[in-house]
Amino acid sequence: MTAATDRVNIIVSRLEAVCSDYIAYVKGWKERTGRKAVGVLPMNFPVELVQAAGALPVFVQESDEPVTDGRNLIYEYYCAYSKSITDQAAKQWLDLFDGIFAVDHCVALLGALDAMRFAMPSRLVYLAQFPASMDEQASVDEVDKRMRELRRELEKLTGAAILPEAISEAIRSRNEARQIVRRLFALRRDGAINLSARMMQAVVQSGMIMDAAEYLETMLELEAALADFPPVHDRKVKLHLSGHFCHAPRPELFDMIEQCGAMIVDDDLYTGYRFVSTDVAETGDPAIALRDWYFQRNVNVPCSTRAQKTADWEGYLLQALERSGADGVIILMAKFCEPHMLYYPELRKTFRAQGVPYLLIETEHEGLALEMLRTRLESLVELISKRRAAEASGQSGIKETSV
Ligand code: SF4
């Protein structure tokens, strides 16, 4: 192992430690700074407002713990994320946050917010509901209004005025970190760095938790260390990972995919490229810039939780495959994630029509049967390898796209 690899591993281990116990990180931060921490829910929260109020914005993460105390507060057929955050609230783990804020509102998230209100009576649980319909002028005006309400509530909670200069400063630091992470995505896509999917996820997910200045400093350190990191040498099957809203897939799943002879070259996961896809404009009124960021995010990486005639996820995916040269797609879908389930037939239709090999994997909070998945993953890798071999010998016989 080279010194560069050592340095990268040490930095990424620090990030993985933050992700594996985000509650401990928040506790430590509050003790160190004496400031407030605000739990925010995915996927479109403008964290810059919280940062500008001097508090720590933290995306509440799914926990590895089995759902127990919260089980009777939320329907069994809600997604893993909504069940886990309800459970964490019921166990009073989220009481360390001074308030919980959200702007997104799928059915499961609304259910979780109600359950959290019930389980955390001493904490404000506030929804500034942003419209999901993205094409109308009325939605733009509505987001403006909600953003103002959100700002007022945050000011009340923190006791600090949220000044435009402070928002601009938060935007600058967050943009800089996002840009570094996007450069790392580009290096991985081009094969210039052999960064595993587990490592890549830790890089993104820790940015949902850590203090912005500390995170930016770590990203600068990581980018410098990666300058000497080994490139990709072999010609493994290249895959794009797609989907998995609101929470991080288990890293063991990434390991399994890579052990089956594939490498992940790109993704549009929420705890992946989707999270860092879009910067906030640094000129003009920062409140307007945050509003525009909300709309632009769905153009840059479309999401099936939003409705927009001019942005479609399948079109984005085909372009992403073209850009990365990925041979196929693994769709990671959280079980009972309605917005993803309802859109999936569109994705499948496109992959079949375009001859893109794909595999759907449904994830659950507890009991992900990794060994059973191995066979399906190996079949996908084999299908792609056969296609490659056939293409190399000038044949075009293999038409199947799914396994
Ligand atoms: S978008 Fe999907 S994963 Fe996110 S809270 Fe809603 S159902 Fe759960």
Boltz pocket constraint, residues with backbone or C-beta under 6 A from the ligand:
constraints:
  - pocket:
      binder: B
      contacts: [[A, 79], [A, 80], [A, 81], [A, 82], [A, 106], [A, 107], [A, 108], [A, 109], [A, 245], [A, 246], [A, 247], [A, 305], [A, 334], [A, 336], [A, 337], [A, 338], [A, 339], [A, 340]]
      max_distance: 6.0
